[in-house]
Every structure is written in C-alpha cells, then in structure tokens.
Amino acid sequence: MMPLPIPPLRLAAPPLSGRADAATTLSAVARLVASGTAVSKAELGPAAGLARTTVSGAVDELLARGVLRLNGTRPTPGRGRPADRLELSPDSGVVLLADVGAHGAHLAVVDLSQRVLGHTHVLVDVRDGPETVLDLIETAFDALLPDGAVRAVVIGLPGPVDGQLGQPVRPPIMPGWHAYPVVERLRRRHGCPVVLENDVNLRALGEARALPPDQSPLLFVKVGTGIGGGLITQDGALHHGADGAAGDIGHIRVRGAPDVVCVCGNVGCIEAVASAHAIARRRGVDVTDLRALIAHGDTEALALVREAAGLVGEVVATLVHFANPARVTIGGSVTAASDELLAGVRSVVYQRALPLATRNLVLTGSTLGEYAGLAGAAVLGIEQVLSPAVVPTLNPTPRRAHTVKSCRACPRRIGPPGTSRLAQVPPTGS
C-alpha cells in the first residue's frame, strides 16, 4: 500500500521571557528547531530572545545529548560563512501512539523528527474492559517497537478522561473503565511520561497542527459510534476547560429530537439520535453494515443520515455562535462513508448561524481522515519529550536501522520512513 503523505505537523515553540533556567532554555531551543521556526544558531538567538553564548551552549548540549544533529549548511545574509543547519535527531528515542476507538485502535511508533517507524491497526472492543484492551495494545506495541528508548506514550480513549489523574471518568460506552489507572499502568510498563487524552481532542489537535495557523480556532466534530467535539484555541492549543470536559458535546439535547434514552441516562442527547449507532439501530443493521449501505447509496440509510445531519447541524450552529471558530471539521465513520452528512450539516449551519459568525467560516471534512488522532498524539508526545521537565534528562540512544514494522496480525504498512512523515490509512469503524 502506497502511503499518502501529509504536511509536517507544527509544534509549539513557546517564547522565553525574563531569565529562563537551563531546562527551559533547552526546551525552547529544541522546540524552535522542531517547529522549523529557527534551524541555525544565528536564527535561534532572535527567535528565542537569548544571547548568542546562551544559544550556543544550549545547542552544544542538545547535540551532545543526541536531541539535535547537524544536517548540512544554509546560506547566511551578506558574505558570512554558511551556518550549520540543525534538526531533530531521529536517534533520540521514540514515542508510542495509540488512538483507541470503540471498535478499533490505530497504533504507531514515531521518532522525534515525526518519522513513522511502524504502524498497525488492531481490532478492539472497549466494552471488553481495560485489561483486555490494553493487553492487546501492549502486545501490538511490542511487535512494532524498534530498538531505542521509549521517551513518551500517548493514548486517546473514546470517552471523558481526567488527564491530571490519568484515568477515564465515567465513560458512557466503556463499562469497567471508570477510574482505571491507564497512565500508571503504561508508565510502569515503559518507564516514561504517559499522556492520556480524549480521542476527539487528539483528532482536533492533529487537524489544527497540519493546517496553517490562521485555521484556528478549530472545532472538530466526530460523528461515529458516538458523537464528540474538540476545540483548538487561536494559539493552537487544546481547550480542556476547568476539568477536562470541554468538547463533550454528545450529550447536548437537541430541539426537536426524538425522546430516545441515551446511555448517559438522559433523553434526547445528540449522540442518542444522530450517531452512527443511532442511525444503524433505526435501519436495523450494525454500524459496519450501515457504512456499507451508505457507501452503496441505500435510499433508506441516506435518508436517515440526512435527518441526523439536520440535528448535528443545529448543535454545530450553536457552537459556531459560542466559539466563533475559523474552521469546523466534521469527521468520523459516517462522514468517511458519504458526503451526505457533511452537506447536511453545512446547509443547516449557514442557514441558522448569523453572518458575522459564518462569513469567513470554513466548514469541511477531515484533511487527515482516520489518521488525525495519531497526528495529534504525535504532537503531544513530541512536545512532551521536548518539555523542560524531560529534555534535560535525555541521553543518546544506540543508532538503529529505521525499518518500518507492522503487526503480523494486520500487515498494513506505512512505507519507508524517508518517503513521508505521516500517511493516510484506510478508515475504520471507530
């Protein structure tokens, strides 16, 4: 399978202010290089607001630690000698990524330069509980993992999570997962920082960082087995809210929706009446068969999708008024199967929302498809490794052959690391 490359993902490069300590300086320099903002010592000084000697010392330490490497030269203004070009070293360790949906999980291993070293998709059912699902994920990671240090693990789950505690919080479609110590288990296994995030938040971040900065604020709405949202702020960061519940839009009650009881116990939630599961139930099939019916133009299935699109559009129109995003992205398995949902949502939003909120609004499908979650996970993982708390602890790792691996249970490959950074993969039912 030939990979479909996507643009390199933008990494945050926080500005320095005042007297920064050594760890913050190392982090800022590494992330400026990683983001492409500054790739030589001469550029790093003005970009970071640091003295030349401070920059030189930080770069030398990052080179010694194996975080950065030299990659040729670049011209300098005037008649000066060419400057050494800096880049993230592919041999500075790897990040493990897991984007877990209701019925499947995309897994990948990437290095700090965003190269995909291995990827697979495994079938899981989150209703089987955390022990079973995480056992499958860890087994697949073992098959993918190349030589070299694991620097971070990022996992996204299809439900509310507490990122501070590292646990799911009463996820409606995930029995047995409430308060399960996901982060503690993975940290104990891999001995590195672990980030737990909601799966739609990962997709939102992946989409935003693959696009130009002027496409944020960005609202991502996933219509799959459930319905969820993720909001990216104007500066490209995830908006979590006070307790991490921001974007949990699946349990908004929609005006005019049928009084269907939701898994959360309330009546008329958008997830209960317009998700892929809700549409499949009304059509009398399962979600997999529903996607096939939609793709083949089944009249009854498409009519149900259009009805669901009207309800989703009402919710999105309200969110557009509240958040005033520059871009709304509609993703998930229903959108992947047909353009009907996107067209219906777009029609309602532009009809219901006021011109001031929609005159520059871009409302479109996902640019990354099912790979958006892994893209967001890669951003979080690499930024975590290059944070002030972690980057001073890094040391060189033995050089390894960059061989792309795939799980024997699912031998779909991304392709040689040199051909692309991240690549599109076929959609799943998550």
ABEGO torsion letter per residue (X at the ends): XBBBBBBBBBBBBBBBBEBBBAAAAAAAAAAAAAAGABABAAAAAAAAGBBAAAAAAAAAAAAAAGABBBBEBBBBBEABBBBBBBBBBAAAEBBBBBBBBAABBBBBBBBAAGBBABBBBBBBBAAAEAAAAAAAAAAAAAAABBBEBBABBBBBBBBBBBAAAGBBBGBAABBGABGBBAAAAAAAAAGBBBBBBBAAAAAAAAAAAABBAAAOBBBBBBBBABBBBBBBBAAGBBBAEAAGABGBAAABBBBGBBBBBBAAGBBGBAAAAABAAAAAAAAGBBAAAAAAAAAAGBAAAAAAAAAAAAAAAAAAAAAAAAAGBABBBBBEAAAAABAAAAAAAAAAAAAABBAAAAAABBBBBBAAEAAAAAAAAAAAAAAAAABAAAAAABBBBBBBBBBBBBBAABABBAEBAAABABBBBBBBAX
